């Protein structure tokens, strides 16, 4: 869930329970910092970072399994997640977000 100061709420549908391990929040922080450095809009950067982080977790789940996933598995799959997003032109769509 991403909430903005003006009250907008966005729901991210990527990710899985296997990501509930130590270090995955640090990975998210790094992904967010990278997107903040590239985008002037902090809200868009948050949406893309959360989506890419979750997508990397989903790819890692397929590769490693939910039970044995580690934070480094997420970092190993960030590139694949970004390639998948850029090839399908979803990065711009995700920066718009799924608003509820």
N, C-alpha and C positions, 0 to 999 in steps of 0.2 A: 504494500500500500504506500502510495506517495501522496502526501497532503501538502497543499500550498498555503501560504499565509492568507490568501483571499478565500480559503475554504474549499477549493476544488480538490477532489479526491480521485486518484487514478489507481486502478487495480492491475497488477502484473500477473499474468497467467503462466509465466515460465518458472522453472525451478521445481524442486522435489524435496522430500524429507531427508534424503541422503546428504543434502547440503548443510544439515544441522550439526556441523562438526567444527572444531576449533580452527580458526584461520580464514574461514570463508568470508567473514565480515571484513577482514583485512584485504582480501581479494576485491571485494566490492568497493572498498575505499579507494584502492588503486585504480580500478576501472572508472570510478566516478571522477577522480582527480584527472585522469587522462581526458575524459570527455569535457570536463570543465575547462581544461586548457585549450580545447578545440572549438567549443561553442560559447558564444557570448550569453546565451540564454541558460541560466542555471536550471530552470524547470525542465527544459528539453534534455539537458545533459543528465539529469537525474533519471528521467524516463528511459533514455537509451541505455545508461549504465546498468540500471536494475534489470532491464530486459535482456541485455547481452550476458550479464552475470548469470541469470536464471537459465538462459539458453545453453551456456557453457556447462552448467550443472546438469541439464537434461541430456546433453551429448555425453558427458562423463558417466551418467547413470547407465546409458546404453553400453558404453565401453567397459566400465569397471564394475558396475552393479551399485545399487543404492546403499547396501550395507557396508561395502568396503571403500566408499568414496572418501577422498581427502581433499584438503584445500588445494594442494598442488595439482590434483586432477582437474580442478576448475581452470587453473592457469594454463595447463596443458591444452585445454580445449577452447580457450578464448579466441584464438586465431580462426579455428573452424567456425565458431559461432559468428564472428565478424564477416567471414567470407560468405557464409550462408545468408546473412542479412544483406550484405551489399549486393550479392548476385540476385536477390529477389526484390531489391529496392525497398526494403522494409525499414531501413534506418530512419528515413524521413517520416514514414508512417508512425513508427514507434515514438519519435520525438513529439508527435501530436498526442499520443497516449490514448488509452481507453478510459474515458471519463465516465464516472457513475454518479 
